[in-house]
């Protein structure tokens, strides 16, 4: 990372205010990246395991104006935060959205500010927290339209839950143990190649809006606002690629037939 790369990143996300390793800057960087760089897995669908070097992430997400999944989005965010001066390190979580939890395949950033740890996650798809979350237990933590809590679990360490109707839904679990580059490489390889990975078999995209969220699941586009959801079925190649550009800023060089194999 260098000053030119940082400037291009900040221009990409629309960050105009002064940056310093403080909570206000952390929240603003997270919010803007979540709003400007989409979650998506089209390279994986096309049979490519994402490269996670700093140069590769910068080239794809900033210069080529693509999106990515957790290893890419949170990987780029980690490099940016380190360069700015934040105390940041990676964690790997198990996803609990299904009945059986996954292996440690979700990349998360842990930022420590004033001795307090914060989970900084810009890459959990439609369930991405809309702000950094302080790691405090059994207390409700609210963003603009979400409510979370962290609980301790005997088997899984720490579980992040989101308030749903009714009750609480498990999102992912994590511990605070050291994560090395090899751990990340293993997780990235499984997530991008295994037949058991949802990202190999399903086309997904999501992007935060001021009021809610836009999501894509195969050819089903949803525009979500508080109290309403508009659903659009993309029935042609033209409508599909047009929606990717209009709603997510994505221009693909992937044959439409390769994408529709997964619908």
Secondary structure by P-SEA (a helix, b strand, c coil): ccaaaaaaaaaaacccccccccaaaaaaaaaaaaaccccccccccccccccccaaaaaaacccccccccccaaaaaaaaaaaaaccbbbbbbbbbccccccccccbbbbbbbcccbbbbbbcccccccccccccccccbbbbcccccbbbbbbccccbbbbbbcccccccccccccccccaaaaaaaaaaaacccccccccbbbbbbbcccccccccccbbbbbcccbbbbbbbccaaaaaaaaaaccccccccccccccccc
